[in-house]
Every structure is written in structure tokens, then in C-alpha cells.
Amino acid sequence: QHLQQMNYVYDITKTLEIRQDENRKLTSKIINYKLDALPVFRQGVIESSLFGAAAAGDIPDSVIMDLANIFGWDIDFSLDIRQGDQFGVVYNELYKDGVKIKSGRILAAEFINRGKLYKAVYYTNPKGGGDYYNENGKSMRKAFLRSPVKFARISSKFSLKRWHPVLSKWRSHKGVDYAAARGTPILASGDGKIVLAGRKGGYGNAIFIQHGGRYRTVYGHLKSYAKGIRAGKKVKQGQIIGYVGSTGLATGPHLHYEFRVDGVHRNPLTVKLPEAKPVHPSYLAHFKEDTQVYLSMLKVLGNNLATNLNQWPKQSLLKFILD
């Protein structure tokens, strides 16, 4: 007798299979198991915080983080969130042999912030590329993030006349300060090339990023830089470039963030951000057809079935909207 087969489950969706033939020759292969995806609907109303609303609505943290990332180009989650804001989300729950394994991708979502409705849907084009768009095919992405620090607090806004706490005199404040714990990750707000990563006067440890010919962003008072960050390095939007500190002219840990257009300082909180490419015109008909079911699910369940949602079997949700 000899070993004929051995299986090693090293991931919930992957199994390593090793076989030995009659000549004692070993062969191996990886077997991939596809999880069953079941779309579900959840919603929430903000009373105190986004995560509090998610917990009350039985929405996993991973889904609410994805939700914040999807709408992060339009909504500053450190400044814009208000009590009474509402959101709804359709996302996949992933099952294996009838057992829920984890939460999957958000398929459609809406967020009502300060009375304004934002809506997003995931679309995969015929070439296989996927991203989030509004219901008209306009990209949810912008060339820049609205905020380079997640869930931080605005401690000082853009102003042409502000009392400087260190210099003890009136001077302009041509950026926004985000108060956050020391060591909080700082994200590049857009794709670009680092033109400075080092000490810069009152900025302390700073990073200057050039985005094409017109735009430049500045990040000041850093505690330290992320690995590999240096002048000449290209970075991607959302990449961690450094960590919040209090170097330079700072009384406490915070990020000083500037947004410059053609060399002129603009208010990062209100400047109109350039947008990413929409769905290609040749794909619009496919886009409408492909995304209709999830946008309809979001609309019907969000408007009419919210109060009775907990009494619905999850299987009924998809069956209802498809019927």
C-alpha cells in the first residue's frame, strides 16, 4: 500500500491536491472553488457615526469601508456627515455549501448626505474592466480624493486670515488641517510624481506631489514617510505616502494639506475636482442593461420594503427583483 491522494485546504476557495501513481510519481494541482454569491440589501440612518449606523443595520465593517471609499470622492467623511443622513447598499454575501463565508463586492449603493442623493453601481464592461459609476455612466472616481486622511477631524479650515497658534500672529492659512492620532496613514489624493519628500521650513517633514501640469498637493507635519517614498517616485491615488505627526510649526499631531491649481492655492474642501473617464459611449446600452437589476433592487427595497426587510428571507430578495 502507498499514499494515493492527499488534499490540503489552505484557503476557503483553494485546495492543494497531491496524487501518487503506481510508479510512486507525485503530481499536484490547485483546485479552485467558486463561492456562491447572493445579493442582499441593507440600509442605515446616521445617528452618531457611520459605523454606528452600520452596526445598527447589520452591515459588516468591510462593506461600510467600501461604501466610504466609493463615495469618498464626493463626500468628505470627516466633515460632511450629518445626523439624519441615510444610505442603502446592495452587496454580495458569499457562501460555500450553504454557509456564509464573507461579504463580497458592493453592487449598488446610495447615500443621502445633507439632503443630496448620491448613487453608485458597479459595472464590468465587455473587455472585463470594472469600476463604479453613477446611474448615467459617469465615473464615481475623481482625479483626486476629497480627503487624504480617512475619518479624521477638520481642526482648521482654509482661510485668508487666521491666528497662528505657534507664531502668535495673523496670517493666511492656505490649506486644511486634519487632526488625527499620531501615526495615522496619509494617502496620496491623486496619481502623480513626488517632487519633494523631506524637511521644508514650517511644514516640517513634508511631501509635495505634482499631478500632471496643473495640479500640486502638499502634505505637511508628517511624523515619517512610508517605505520607498522619495523625490522622483510615482504614486497612485489612495497609496499610503506617510504618517501624521507634528513636525515643523505644529502644536499637535495633524496633517496640513494644500491643493494648488496652476500654482495658486485653492480651498481643498470646495475646489471642483477633475473627473475620471465615464463609461465609453459604445458601452452605454450594455451599461444600462447590465446595471438595471441592482439599481432597481436598491430603489424598490430602499423605498418600499425597508420596514419589513428583517422579515424577508434573503433568497426572496433576489427572486423578487428578478421576477
N, C-alpha and C positions, 0 to 999 in steps of 0.2 A: 504494500500500500504506500501511496505517496500523496502529497498535497496536490489537489486538482484545481482548487479555486479559493481565493481569499478576497474579500471585499473590505475596503476601509472607507468609511463615510467621514470625510474630512470637512465637508461643508453641507449645509442643508440642501443644496441643489447639486452637489457633486459627489460622486463615489469613485474611488480608485479600485479597479478590478484587476487582479493578478491571477493569471492562469498558468498551469504547468501541464504540458502534454506528456504523452507516453515516453518521449525521449528526454524527459526532465528539462525541456526548454521552456523558459519563462517568457511570457508576453504580458503586457499591461496596457490598459486603456482607461480613459476617464469617461464615465457615464454622466451626462448632464440631465437633470430632471427639471422640467419646466413647472413652475408653481402656477396654480390656478388663480387667476385674477378676478375678483368680484368687486365691481364699483359700489361704493356706499356714499351716502350723503350725511354731512354733519353741519351744524351751524352754531354760532355763538353770538352773544351780546357782551360787549366790554363794560364791566362794572368798575374794575380797578386796574386790570392789566390784561394784555393779550394772552399770556399764559394762563391766567386765572380763568378767562373765558374759555380757553381750550380745554382746561381740566373740567369745567362745568359741562361742556358739550361732549365729553368723552372723546376728545381729539388728541392723538399722540403728539408728543413734543416734536418728533421728526417731521410730522405733517405741518405743524404750525410754523416751524422754522422754514420749511419750503415755501409756505404761504407768504411769510415775511420777505423771503428772497424774491418771489415772483412780483410782488407789488412794491419792492424796495426802491424802484426807480421813480415811482410817483409819490410814495408816502414815506415820510421820514418817521420811522417808528420810535424815535427818541423824542420827537417834538409834536407830531401831528395827531397822535392818538387821543381820542376824547371818550369820556364816559357816554355810553349810548351808541357808539359805533357798532356796526354789525358785520358779520361775514358768514358766507356759506361756502362749502367746499365739497366737491365730488372727487374721491380718490380711490385707488385700488387697495383692497386688502388681499394679501397673498396667502394662499392656502396650499397645504400639502396633505393629501389623503384626508381631507375634511378638517384639518387642524390649522388654525390661523398661525402663520409663521411671523409675518411682519407687515408693516404698511408699505405700500408702493407709491407710485407716482401720482401727483395731483393731475386730474384730467380736466377739471374746470373749477373756477373759483370766482367769487365776487366779494368785494369789500366796500362797505359804505362808510366813508370817512368824512366826518363833519358835513354830512348831507350830500356828498358827491359819490356817485357809484362808479367803481372800477370793476372791470370784468376781464377774465383771462381764460384761455383754453389752450390745451396742448395740441399741437398739430405736427404730424410727421408727413413730410412731402414725399412724392413718388420716388425721389432719389435716396430716401432714408434719413434725411436731416430733420431733426425735431427741435421745436422751441415753443415758447409761449407767446400768444398773440391776443389782441382783443377780438371781439366778435366780428370786426370788419377786416381782420387780417393785418392790422397794424402791430408791429412788434412791441411787446411789453418792455423789452430791453431799451435802455438808452446808452449813449456813448459813455455816460458817467453815472455812477451811483449817486444818489442824493446825499447819502451819509457814509463816510468811510469808517465809522465805528458803530457796531451793532448795539442797539438798545442802550446807548449812552444818554446822558442828560446834557442839554444845552446850558452852559453856565455863562456864556457871554455871546451876544449876537453881533452881527456886522453893524458898525456904527462909525460915523464920521467924527464923533466926539464922545470919548469915553474916558473916565477917570482910571488911570493905570495904577493897579494896586502895588506894583513894585517901584515904579518911577515917581509915584505920587504927583502926577500932573495930568492935565487933559491932553489926550492925543487920539488920533483916529485908530479904529480897530477894524482893519480891512480883512476880516476873516470871521470864523465862528469857532468858539471854544467848546469842546465836548468833554465834560467832566466824566471820568471813568477811573476805575481802580487801576493802580499801577500794574503794568504788565498786560493790560487788555490789548488784544490784537488790533492793529490798524491795517485797513485794506486799501489797496490802490483803487481809486474811484474810477479809473478807466485804463484802457490799454495805452502804453506809452513807453518812453525811454527815460531812465533816471539820468538827470544832468548834474545832480549833486546829492551826495549822501555823506554828511559829515557835520562838523560844527559850523554854525552860521550865526554869529552875533547873538542877539536876544532870542533867536529861535532855539538856541541850544543845539542838541542833536536834531538834524533836520533832513528831510528828503524833498527834493524838487523833481517833479516828473513832467516831461514835455509830451504833449499829446498832439501829434501832427504839427501843423504850422501855427495854429491859432491859440491852442489851449495849454495852460500850465497849471498844475496843482501843487500846493505846498503843505507839508506836514511837519509841525514843529513841536519841540519839547519832548522828543522821544527818549525813553529810557534806554532802548537798544534797537538794533536793526535785526531783521530776520536774516537767516542764513543765506549767503550769496548776494545780498543786496549791496550794490556798489554803483558808482557812476558808470554809465555806458550800458548797464544791464537793462534789457527789455522786460517789462512786466505786463501781466494780464489783469483785466478788471476783476476785482474780488480777491486778488492774491495778497497774502499777508506780507507786508513790507517792513513792519516794525511793531514796537510795543509802547503803550502810553507811559509817559514819565513826567518829570518836572524839571528838565534841564533848561538852562537859559533863564530868561526873565519870567519865571513862573512861581506862584505861591503854593501850588499844589499840583498833583498829577492831573493832567488833561492834555487833549490834543488840540493844537491850534491849526485850523485848516483854512487854506485860501484857495480861491478859484479865480484864475486870471484869463481874460479873453483879449487877445492882441496886446498883451502887456498891461491891461487895465484891470484892477481889482473889481470883481463883481460879487454880489451877495450870494454865497453858496446855497442859501435856503430858498431863494426866489428866482435865481437865474434860469432862463429857459434852456433845458439841456438838449443837445442834438440827439436825434433818434437813430436807432438801428434800422436795418432794411426791413420792409414789410414782406408779406407773402408775395412771391412773384406773381404778376398778373396772369400768367399762364396756368397757375395753380389755384386761382381763386375759386373756381367751380368745385374743384376737388376739396378745397379747404372747407367750403360751406357744407358739402355733403358729409365730409369726414367728421366734422365737429358738432354737427347739429344735435346728435343724440345726447351728448353730455351737457351742452348748453341748455337743451330742453329739460333735461333732468334737474339741472340747477334751478331753472326758472320755476318749473311746476312744483317740485318738492319744497323749494325755498318759500314760495308764495302761498301754497295751499295746504301742504301736508306737515308743516313744521310742528304743529301742536300734537299731531298724532304719530310722529316719527318713531317714538320708542315702542309703539305697539306693532310696528311693521316688521315682519321677518325680513332679514337682509336680502334673501333671494327674491322677495316680492318687489324690491325697489327697481332692480334691473328689468324684471319681467313687465312691470307696469309701464315703464318708459318706452320699452321696445314695442309693446303692444299698441 
